[in-house]
Amino acid sequence: MTAAIATERLTKEYDGRRVVDGLDLRIPAGSVYGFLGRNGAGKSTTIKMLMGMVRPSFGRIELLGHDLAALPMEAKGRIAYLAEGHPLYGWMTIAEAARFAGAFHPGRWDRAMFERVLDHFELSGRAKIRRLSNGQRANVALALAIAPDPDLLVLDDPTLGLDTVARHDFLLSMIHLVQRRGRTILFSSHILADVERVADRIGVLVNGVLRVDCPTDRFKEAVSRVVLEFAGEPPAFPGCRGLVQAWQVGRRLELVVVDFGPEQQAAVEALGPKSWDVAGLNLEDAFVAYTRGPRRSLPLLGGVADEAAEGSDDRGAA
Amino acid sequence: MQFEIDGMSRLPIYRQLVEQVREGIARGGVKPGEQLPSVRQLSRDLVVNPNTVARAYTELEREGLLANRPGRGVFVAEPRGELTEEARRRRLTEGVDRLLTEAVHLGFSKAEVARLVAERSREFRWGPDKPSSKGEEGRP
């Protein structure tokens, strides 16, 4: 499968501190990629590098099969970007903003589609942008981003500050866009429930390192919580492959583990607990477990070792 | 048929959809021959990635519960007697054993479980009674 976005050891340093550290991103064409991480994890910096607004300290970026440094005009016209906070010129009317944005996508601007989106949100082209609500601005920004019918759409936290209904409408617009074949979307977000609905793949950035990169279902199914009950004081957990976190709560030892299997079961049983149990996690809890606590030894989920498992997932989704 | 996505669930969304269709058929809420919404439609209704819906439908087709008639849509399949008596029995036994294990751990008595099973059975749509081919196994 061709990649709409591919990076190779993409790195950004500010004052000797690595904000983005050796990112090998590969986003298949036609997928919706949810880009996750806590504040300051490096998401926005990564997105700005992808859009050519921040120069990488190191590494390569390819968009739609072209090196970013030599991106032809034709390819630029097929990429749309929605910056954080929907920055728009307040003095323009919606129609003026459309003419302005359309100039960046010569020959691709779909006026009818733009009008349809405006109609859907009951917005008039004559309305001044500075008089719009946050939700309305977000919808205008989205309409502007999808009017050139982009092959690649990059959205930096697009639903930030929107109320529930506006968010729902926004996600629905994203679904409409995905249903046109081959469109690729990368969006960052903090709302895990949205990500789970809309994204078929997710990436989790922890301190500038991509710790998770796999289908959304795979992440949810792979991460589980194991609870061990002891008669007395629990022993320290010696660790096992795939261990994300271990902590003690009274007479219980709680673990979060990736791909719990016979090997991890043996490690658990070796401690001789009175009883133990494995349960799944919802996406939010899995994300919290993954992004909190000691980070040096976090297991990587996805990447090359996972290729075989992902292959079968992709077939199921086709 | 009403679908519902639970964002707090531990089940991936495609599994939630699979379970809802399975249960809908078993309870008689959807009947063989009935049409389900297209992938496109359901994806919009639920605001869910179309690949996720497609994955659920593919899985249900593989299980023989749904039939995809190209150009016409997705339908609830007629029950197919593809599995042998023995395979069906084995599959059900596994499920029953899981249920009984849970019941023992939760501290229910045998009689309580039997009563609960009888009570819940009324909520489902059953096939016609068949004369038992092997008779009771005569376990104590």
Interface residues (C-beta under 8 A of the other chain):
Chain A: V32 H168 L171 L172 I175 H176 V178 Q179 L192 A193 E196 R197 V198 A199 D200 T216 D217 K220 E221 A279 G280 L281 N282 L283 E284 G316 A317 A318
Chain B: I5 G7 M8 S9 R10 L11 P12 I13 Y14 R15 R40 S43 R44 L46 V47 V48 N49 P50 N51 T52 A54 R55 T58 E59
